[in-house]
Amino acid sequence: MRKIHSSLLVFLFALILFSCKSEDKYEGFSNYENEEKGFSIQYPENWNFREGFSKDLETGSIVVLQSPSEGKKDLFLENVHIFTEPLPDSVKNVDDYLEYSKIFLPTQLQEMEIQDEGKIQIDGIQSRWIIFNYVNRLQRVTSIGYIFYRNGEGFVIVGTSRPESFMGFRHLFEKIATSIKFE
């Protein structure tokens, strides 16, 4: 009898869980779509976005997603920058791209230091991530970059914040990056 009672409780608990409306993982988010580059991505609905800083959509900045200001003392707006870049012929896959990035980034970013790196699958595509610090406009910042190798070019999603708030934003940066859907 006790075994039946326990089984019935487990069954009822499971039934309640499955019958409840599941929360949308991206509730409170907006959708950004870019038909030219063939992707869409979710971002917090209270963030702003600015498209393309490059006249040539083949390479360069596609969009910057930016957090709202938290007041006059908020001197840095957290952001997610999505861009593409041409790659040398020696880069044949995402692992090559990560190694290339680790050599190239320090030549472009002041006082750049790599903190960590890893692998992640996003939208069924093998991706790599890298966390790094650098100085931007006299401020130290921390970024996490998610890199993809697509059709011979680099595709990058970079989330950036001040070092002291990075851990508070890392989950959000990952949530935004892993929401990407490629056509």
Contacts in CASP RR format, 6 or more apart in sequence:
PFRMAT RR
TARGET T0000
AUTHOR 0000-0000-0000
METHOD contacts of the structure
MODEL  1
MRKIHSSLLVFLFALILFSCKSEDKYEGFSNYENEEKGFSIQYPENWNFR
EGFSKDLETGSIVVLQSPSEGKKDLFLENVHIFTEPLPDSVKNVDDYLEY
SKIFLPTQLQEMEIQDEGKIQIDGIQSRWIIFNYVNRLQRVTSIGYIFYR
NGEGFVIVGTSRPESFMGFRHLFEKIATSIKFE
25 175 0 8 1.000
26 42 0 8 1.000
26 175 0 8 1.000
26 179 0 8 1.000
28 44 0 8 1.000
28 45 0 8 1.000
29 42 0 8 1.000
29 43 0 8 1.000
29 44 0 8 1.000
29 45 0 8 1.000
29 179 0 8 1.000
30 42 0 8 1.000
30 43 0 8 1.000
30 44 0 8 1.000
30 45 0 8 1.000
30 47 0 8 1.000
31 40 0 8 1.000
31 41 0 8 1.000
31 42 0 8 1.000
32 40 0 8 1.000
32 41 0 8 1.000
32 42 0 8 1.000
32 43 0 8 1.000
32 49 0 8 1.000
32 63 0 8 1.000
32 65 0 8 1.000
33 39 0 8 1.000
33 40 0 8 1.000
34 40 0 8 1.000
34 62 0 8 1.000
34 63 0 8 1.000
36 57 0 8 1.000
37 57 0 8 1.000
37 62 0 8 1.000
37 84 0 8 1.000
37 155 0 8 1.000
38 182 0 8 1.000
38 183 0 8 1.000
39 180 0 8 1.000
39 181 0 8 1.000
39 182 0 8 1.000
39 183 0 8 1.000
40 180 0 8 1.000
40 181 0 8 1.000
41 82 0 8 1.000
41 157 0 8 1.000
41 176 0 8 1.000
41 177 0 8 1.000
41 179 0 8 1.000
41 180 0 8 1.000
41 181 0 8 1.000
42 175 0 8 1.000
42 176 0 8 1.000
42 179 0 8 1.000
43 49 0 8 1.000
43 65 0 8 1.000
43 80 0 8 1.000
43 176 0 8 1.000
44 67 0 8 1.000
44 172 0 8 1.000
44 176 0 8 1.000
46 67 0 8 1.000
46 68 0 8 1.000
47 65 0 8 1.000
47 66 0 8 1.000
47 67 0 8 1.000
47 68 0 8 1.000
48 65 0 8 1.000
48 66 0 8 1.000
48 68 0 8 1.000
49 63 0 8 1.000
49 64 0 8 1.000
49 65 0 8 1.000
49 66 0 8 1.000
50 63 0 8 1.000
50 64 0 8 1.000
50 66 0 8 1.000
51 62 0 8 1.000
51 63 0 8 1.000
52 60 0 8 1.000
52 61 0 8 1.000
52 62 0 8 1.000
52 63 0 8 1.000
53 60 0 8 1.000
53 61 0 8 1.000
53 64 0 8 1.000
54 60 0 8 1.000
54 61 0 8 1.000
58 84 0 8 1.000
59 84 0 8 1.000
59 85 0 8 1.000
59 86 0 8 1.000
59 153 0 8 1.000
60 83 0 8 1.000
60 84 0 8 1.000
60 85 0 8 1.000
61 81 0 8 1.000
61 82 0 8 1.000
61 83 0 8 1.000
62 82 0 8 1.000
62 83 0 8 1.000
62 84 0 8 1.000
63 81 0 8 1.000
63 82 0 8 1.000
64 79 0 8 1.000
64 80 0 8 1.000
64 81 0 8 1.000
64 82 0 8 1.000
65 79 0 8 1.000
65 80 0 8 1.000
65 81 0 8 1.000
65 82 0 8 1.000
65 176 0 8 1.000
66 77 0 8 1.000
66 78 0 8 1.000
66 79 0 8 1.000
67 77 0 8 1.000
67 78 0 8 1.000
67 79 0 8 1.000
68 77 0 8 1.000
69 77 0 8 1.000
75 139 0 8 1.000
76 139 0 8 1.000
76 141 0 8 1.000
76 161 0 8 1.000
76 162 0 8 1.000
78 159 0 8 1.000
78 160 0 8 1.000
78 161 0 8 1.000
78 165 0 8 1.000
78 169 0 8 1.000
79 159 0 8 1.000
79 160 0 8 1.000
80 157 0 8 1.000
80 158 0 8 1.000
80 159 0 8 1.000
80 160 0 8 1.000
80 173 0 8 1.000
80 176 0 8 1.000
80 177 0 8 1.000
81 156 0 8 1.000
81 157 0 8 1.000
81 158 0 8 1.000
81 159 0 8 1.000
81 160 0 8 1.000
82 155 0 8 1.000
82 156 0 8 1.000
82 157 0 8 1.000
82 158 0 8 1.000
83 155 0 8 1.000
83 156 0 8 1.000
83 158 0 8 1.000
84 153 0 8 1.000
84 154 0 8 1.000
84 155 0 8 1.000
84 156 0 8 1.000
85 153 0 8 1.000
85 154 0 8 1.000
85 156 0 8 1.000
86 153 0 8 1.000
86 154 0 8 1.000
87 97 0 8 1.000
87 100 0 8 1.000
87 149 0 8 1.000
87 152 0 8 1.000
87 153 0 8 1.000
87 154 0 8 1.000
88 100 0 8 1.000
90 96 0 8 1.000
90 100 0 8 1.000
91 97 0 8 1.000
91 100 0 8 1.000
91 149 0 8 1.000
91 152 0 8 1.000
92 149 0 8 1.000
93 149 0 8 1.000
94 126 0 8 1.000
94 127 0 8 1.000
94 128 0 8 1.000
94 147 0 8 1.000
94 148 0 8 1.000
94 149 0 8 1.000
95 128 0 8 1.000
96 149 0 8 1.000
97 128 0 8 1.000
97 147 0 8 1.000
97 148 0 8 1.000
97 149 0 8 1.000
97 154 0 8 1.000
98 117 0 8 1.000
98 128 0 8 1.000
98 130 0 8 1.000
98 147 0 8 1.000
101 130 0 8 1.000
101 147 0 8 1.000
102 114 0 8 1.000
102 117 0 8 1.000
102 130 0 8 1.000
105 112 0 8 1.000
105 132 0 8 1.000
105 134 0 8 1.000
106 112 0 8 1.000
109 132 0 8 1.000
109 134 0 8 1.000
109 135 0 8 1.000
109 136 0 8 1.000
110 134 0 8 1.000
110 135 0 8 1.000
110 136 0 8 1.000
111 133 0 8 1.000
111 134 0 8 1.000
111 135 0 8 1.000
111 140 0 8 1.000
112 132 0 8 1.000
112 133 0 8 1.000
112 134 0 8 1.000
113 132 0 8 1.000
113 133 0 8 1.000
113 134 0 8 1.000
114 130 0 8 1.000
114 131 0 8 1.000
114 132 0 8 1.000
115 131 0 8 1.000
115 132 0 8 1.000
115 133 0 8 1.000
115 142 0 8 1.000
116 130 0 8 1.000
116 131 0 8 1.000
117 128 0 8 1.000
117 129 0 8 1.000
117 130 0 8 1.000
117 131 0 8 1.000
118 128 0 8 1.000
118 129 0 8 1.000
118 130 0 8 1.000
119 126 0 8 1.000
119 127 0 8 1.000
119 128 0 8 1.000
119 129 0 8 1.000
120 127 0 8 1.000
120 128 0 8 1.000
120 129 0 8 1.000
120 146 0 8 1.000
120 178 0 8 1.000
121 127 0 8 1.000
122 146 0 8 1.000
122 148 0 8 1.000
122 177 0 8 1.000
122 178 0 8 1.000
122 180 0 8 1.000
123 178 0 8 1.000
123 180 0 8 1.000
123 181 0 8 1.000
123 182 0 8 1.000
125 148 0 8 1.000
125 150 0 8 1.000
125 182 0 8 1.000
127 146 0 8 1.000
127 147 0 8 1.000
127 148 0 8 1.000
128 146 0 8 1.000
128 147 0 8 1.000
129 144 0 8 1.000
129 145 0 8 1.000
129 146 0 8 1.000
129 147 0 8 1.000
130 144 0 8 1.000
130 145 0 8 1.000
130 147 0 8 1.000
131 142 0 8 1.000
131 143 0 8 1.000
131 144 0 8 1.000
131 145 0 8 1.000
132 142 0 8 1.000
132 143 0 8 1.000
132 145 0 8 1.000
133 140 0 8 1.000
133 141 0 8 1.000
133 142 0 8 1.000
133 143 0 8 1.000
133 163 0 8 1.000
134 140 0 8 1.000
134 141 0 8 1.000
134 143 0 8 1.000
135 141 0 8 1.000
136 160 0 8 1.000
139 162 0 8 1.000
140 162 0 8 1.000
140 163 0 8 1.000
141 160 0 8 1.000
141 161 0 8 1.000
141 162 0 8 1.000
141 163 0 8 1.000
142 160 0 8 1.000
142 161 0 8 1.000
142 162 0 8 1.000
142 163 0 8 1.000
142 166 0 8 1.000
143 158 0 8 1.000
143 159 0 8 1.000
143 160 0 8 1.000
144 158 0 8 1.000
144 159 0 8 1.000
144 166 0 8 1.000
144 170 0 8 1.000
144 173 0 8 1.000
144 174 0 8 1.000
145 156 0 8 1.000
145 157 0 8 1.000
145 158 0 8 1.000
145 159 0 8 1.000
145 177 0 8 1.000
146 156 0 8 1.000
146 157 0 8 1.000
146 158 0 8 1.000
146 177 0 8 1.000
147 154 0 8 1.000
147 155 0 8 1.000
147 156 0 8 1.000
148 154 0 8 1.000
148 155 0 8 1.000
148 156 0 8 1.000
149 155 0 8 1.000
150 182 0 8 1.000
157 176 0 8 1.000
157 177 0 8 1.000
157 180 0 8 1.000
159 169 0 8 1.000
159 173 0 8 1.000
159 176 0 8 1.000
159 177 0 8 1.000
161 168 0 8 1.000
161 169 0 8 1.000
161 173 0 8 1.000
END
